[in-house]
């Protein structure tokens, strides 16, 4: 649960999304992973790279998420999550020691690139563009005994089957970089916006705007092409303001440029 600070205490602001841990023993339905890497998500990322309007909206969503905070909470029955109080609440079934332990566990959830703030910012961008991402926890190779948590897109985190139906995860590096194989003890959790038609599908605001974004790219290219064609077609002959027309041989003394 994430809570955002507000001027009036009207209760916590909660951001919800579906989440499921991906097992490495192959016991879960592999179609969940295959559904995550859909063709429309590749198009969505292309628009993020090519259109400033999409990038601005995605970064705005990410920055909004970054203003939230993770807090430990308890859910009683089917009610809303209630943040844990440091002094405990026996009526809710937890003590001060329980609240302290939950806070300590939650503090481990952080990214080396910017702590929990950067994790939340990444969640915002990923849920806005492809509507799907993976929260990955693994040992930090640059520290002694520490763990690290990162958010990856479905296009970056790849899954493959090894012997005995055991799944292996690797990170696809952009450009010419070599892929990174994750250690077996890694924790992989899929987080996605559920589609109202099929809950294992991912959904995002970009998905329903793909056709309009296509038209925007086509019109932009058409305008640019027309402008370049006008310049390179008939051509332009540019003269400085200081240029003067030479006097014709048969011109009189009263000739002016």
Secondary structure, DSSP 8 states (H G I E B T S, - for coil): -EEE--SS-S-------EEEE--SSS-S-THHHHHHS-HHHHHHHHHHHH-HHHHHHHHHHHHHHHTEEE--EE--TTS--EE--TT-BGGGTB-HHHHHHHHHHHHT---TTTHHHHHHHHHHHHHHHTSEEEEEEEE-TTSSS-EEEEEE-TTTEEEEE-GGG-EEEEE--STT---EE--TT-EEEEEE-B-SS-TTSB--TTGGGHHHHHHHHHHHHHHHHHHHHHHHTT------TT------TT--TT---
